Amino acid sequence: MTTGNDDLEPIDAEIVPSPDFTPTVNAPSFEEVTGYTEAGVPTFDHVRDKIEKRTTTAIGGQELSEAGAEAAALDEAMAARDEAAKRKLDELRKSMGL
């Protein structure tokens, strides 16, 4: 079956280059993953991070211990206040005859 357009010239197709699918992300090096060189020597960044972690842990511990002393003082003040309120309430009840 023909449509009557058999005498038309074929159309040439354009060749399109395929896109490049190579990944642009590079894998991390051994040093970046472990923090040590191939010879087993720690990198500067690894040592610095370790020192910073220990420093911040020490500072955080100090802040918590100081906050603990403040919290204990607040708890003592609140207990004294509650005790004074209880005594006052008992006094009022006695004066009313209850």
Order of alpha helices (4+ residues) and beta strands (2+ residues): alpha-alpha
